[in-house]
Amino acid sequence: MVDLPLMYHLTQAISPISSLILVGDVDQLPSVGPGNVLKDIIASGVAEVVVLREVFRQSAKSGIVVNAHRIRQGEMPQWSKSRQEEPADFYFISQTDPMQIQKTILTLCADRIPRRFGLDSRREIQVLTPMHRGPLGTEELNRLLQNRLNPSRKGLVRGLRRFSVGDKVMQVRNNYDKEVFNGDIGIISRLDRSGGRLWVQYEEREILYEWRELDEIILAYAISVHKSQGSEYQAVVLPLVTQHYLMLQRNLLYTGITRAKRLVTLIGTYKALAIAVKNDQIRHRYTGLRERLQKAVFRSKHPLPSRV
């Protein structure tokens, strides 16, 4: 998740005698900004690398874990094709029509998952999607999920967005004064319609947003897979259709399903799923970091002879 400019400033700010420990997963999505820092550092061979293989988020026999490994290796995930007494933790629902997929997502989040798994619709179930636009993008799914899960019309309207008490929202930029940061998710706890302000509950802290600050938050019933990176949820619902073709990539699918602790539900077409699993052609990034690290280490071990 760290891009090249941020990594540069970090290394410039720490002491030369300090130890720097990087923790990450090279199979997830690379940073939005330029560079492929972690992958390049590992590929350079100049740093000691430890691979953690013990799973803590789920049981090692979990379908989520098994399928994460399968997808990472370019193999199709497996799921039960018959109804079971005990609920599984990985499902695929085959549907082709985007409008029908919308209805299924609403039913899953509002009824089926809460009833079968005892999870809260807003706080514990997260819809992830590859894109922002279209019938299965974040914008449309947020509108539909808000109307289904929190239909109150008494809220603050900011442009095309409506914020009401009980809405799930995400902070989309770092705000150091409020100590809330890009990707933080909370629930709107109070609002003052006449004053044009509202309060968001983030775990144990309630944060006030004035009218001018409302552009810092968005509805978060559905978010992009990119925005989910670094987070975890009890349940993930992820639509996959061929209309998402440009975003159907193995690392995006892998990132999405590994956000879930208890349940993954994929909805869409087998073809779209197969495209995502097989597409490992991550756009090459011309960073030069690996080569520069290797050259720097070589020079440190083989200094040029001093001139007389």
Secondary structure, DSSP 8 states (H G I E B T S, - for coil): ---HHHHHHHHHHS-TTS-------TTS---SSS--HHHHHHHHT-S---------SS-TT-HHHHHHHHHHTT-------S--SS--SEEEEE---HHHHHHHHHHIIIIIHHHHH---TTTTEEEEES-SSSTTSHHHHHHHHHHHH-----EEEETTEEEETT-EEEE-S-BTTTTB-TT-EEEEEEEETTTTEEEEEETTEEEEE-GGGGGGEEE-SEEEHHHHTT--EEEEEEEE-GGGGGG--HHHHHHHHTTEEEEEEEEE-HHHHHHHHH----------HHHHHHHHHHHHHS------
